Amino acid sequence: MALLVWLPELDTGIDEIDRQHRRIVDYINQLHEVRSTHDREVLGNVIGDMIDYTMSHFVFEEALMESAGYLFSGPHKKVHELFCRRVSEMKSRFDAGEDVTDELHGMLSRWLFNHIRNEDHGYIDSAKAYLRMTQQGDKGAEVERIKSEVLQALEQRQEKKGWLARLFS
C-alpha cells in the first residue's frame, strides 16, 4: 500500500477538524515510511503517538457533535469506541512481538477515509450551523472552549484509568 494522499472531497469545511484529519493521515504515512525499517522502537513510538492523537481527535470531534446537538453523536461515538478497541488489540499484538504494521497500515488507510466520507460528513451540517451561531460571538473563544473540554475529558479518562487508558499509559 502506498502513501495516503489527502483529497479535497475529504474536507469537512471545518478547519480544525480538517487539520486533525490531515495530521492522522501524516501519522499513517509515517507508519508506512518506518515499517520497512523494522525498528520496533520507532514503530512503537509512531503507533503510540498516532493512537494518542487519534483519541484526542475523537474527544474533540465528539465534543463538537454534542455541542452542535448532532442527533447521531451517540452512535458516532460507538464507532470511535469500536475503532479504538480494534487498534488497541493490534497494539497489544505489536507489544507482544507480532509484526502487525502492514495489517495496521492497511486497516487505518481504509478506515480513515471511509469514516470521514460516511460518518463524519453526517455531522458537518449540524456542526457548521452551530459554529455559525457561535461566530456571532467569538469563534476563537468557541474553539478554545472545545479544546478545553477535550483536555478536561482526557484528564478524566486518565484519572479513571479504564482499560483503554491503562493500555496506553
C-alpha positions in Angstrom: 0.0 0.0 0.0 1.3 3.5 -0.9 1.3 6.8 1.0 -2.1 8.3 1.6 -2.9 11.4 -0.3 -5.4 13.9 1.1 -8.3 14.5 -1.3 -10.3 17.8 -1.3 -13.5 15.7 -1.2 -12.5 14.7 2.3 -12.5 18.3 3.6 -15.4 18.9 6.0 -15.1 22.7 5.7 -14.4 22.8 9.5 -10.8 24.0 9.7 -9.8 22.4 13.0 -11.4 19.0 12.1 -9.7 19.1 8.6 -6.3 19.9 10.3 -6.7 17.0 12.7 -7.7 14.6 9.9 -4.7 15.6 7.9 -2.5 15.0 10.9 -3.9 11.5 11.3 -3.0 10.9 7.6 0.5 12.1 8.4 0.8 9.5 11.2 -0.5 6.8 8.9 2.1 7.9 6.3 4.8 7.9 9.0 3.8 4.3 9.8 4.2 3.4 6.1 7.6 5.0 5.9 9.1 3.4 9.0 7.5 -0.1 8.8 10.2 -1.2 6.3 12.9 -0.4 8.8 11.6 -3.0 11.2 12.9 -0.7 14.0 10.4 -1.8 16.7 11.2 1.2 19.0 10.5 3.7 16.2 7.4 1.8 15.0 6.1 1.6 18.6 6.6 5.4 19.0 4.7 6.1 15.8 1.9 3.7 16.7 1.6 5.1 20.2 1.7 8.7 19.0 -0.9 8.0 16.3 -3.2 6.3 18.8 -2.9 9.1 21.3 -3.5 11.8 18.7 -6.5 9.9 17.2 -8.1 9.5 20.6 -7.7 13.2 21.3 -9.2 13.9 17.9 -12.2 11.7 18.7 -12.8 13.5 22.0 -12.6 16.9 20.2 -15.0 15.7 17.5 -17.4 14.2 20.0 -17.5 17.4 22.0 -18.2 19.4 18.8 -21.0 17.0 17.8 -22.6 17.1 21.3 -22.3 20.9 21.4 -23.9 21.1 18.0 -26.8 18.8 19.1 -26.0 16.3 16.4 -28.7 13.6 16.6 -26.4 10.7 15.9 -23.5 11.7 18.2 -24.1 8.6 20.4 -23.8 6.1 17.5 -20.8 8.0 16.1 -19.1 7.8 19.5 -19.7 4.0 19.4 -18.0 3.8 16.0 -15.0 5.6 17.6 -15.0 3.2 20.5 -15.0 0.1 18.3 -12.2 1.6 16.3 -10.2 2.2 19.5 -10.8 -1.4 20.6 -9.6 -2.7 17.3 -6.5 -0.6 17.2 -5.7 -1.4 20.9 -5.8 -5.1 20.1 -3.3 -4.6 17.3 -1.1 -2.5 19.6 -1.2 -5.3 22.1 -0.2 -7.8 19.4 2.6 -5.5 18.4 3.8 -5.1 22.0 3.8 -8.9 22.3 6.3 -9.1 19.4 4.0 -9.7 16.4 4.6 -7.7 13.2 1.2 -6.1 12.6 2.5 -3.0 10.8 1.2 -4.0 7.3 -2.1 -5.1 8.7 -2.4 -1.9 10.8 -1.4 0.4 8.0 -3.9 -1.2 5.6 -6.8 -1.1 8.1 -6.1 2.5 9.1 -5.8 3.6 5.5 -9.2 2.1 4.6 -10.9 3.0 7.8 -10.0 6.7 8.0 -11.1 7.7 4.5 -14.3 5.6 4.7 -15.1 7.0 8.2 -14.6 10.6 7.0 -16.8 10.1 3.9 -19.5 8.1 5.6 -19.8 9.0 9.3 -18.0 12.4 9.6 -19.8 14.0 6.7 -23.0 13.3 8.5 -22.4 15.8 11.3 -21.0 18.6 9.2 -24.2 20.5 8.6 -25.1 20.4 12.3 -21.5 21.4 13.3 -21.3 24.2 10.8 -24.7 25.6 11.9 -23.5 25.5 15.5 -20.2 27.2 14.6 -22.0 29.9 12.6 -24.2 30.7 15.6 -21.1 30.9 17.8 -19.3 33.1 15.3 -21.7 35.8 16.0 -19.7 35.9 19.3 -16.1 34.8 19.0 -15.2 31.7 17.0 -11.7 31.6 18.6 -13.2 31.5 22.0 -15.5 28.6 21.0 -12.6 26.6 19.6 -10.7 27.2 22.8 -13.7 26.2 24.8 -14.0 22.9 22.9 -10.2 22.3 23.2 -10.5 22.9 26.9 -13.3 20.4 27.1 -11.2 17.9 25.2 -8.3 18.3 27.6 -10.6 18.0 30.6 -12.1 14.8 29.2 -8.7 13.4 28.5 -7.6 14.1 32.1 -10.8 12.5 33.4 -10.1 9.4 31.3 -6.6 9.2 32.6 -7.8 9.6 36.2 -10.4 6.8 35.7 -7.6 4.5 34.4 -10.1 2.5 32.4 -8.9 -0.4 30.3 -8.1 1.9 27.3 -6.3 4.4 29.5 -4.3 1.7 31.2 -3.5 0.2 27.8 -1.8 3.3 26.6 -0.2 4.6 29.7 
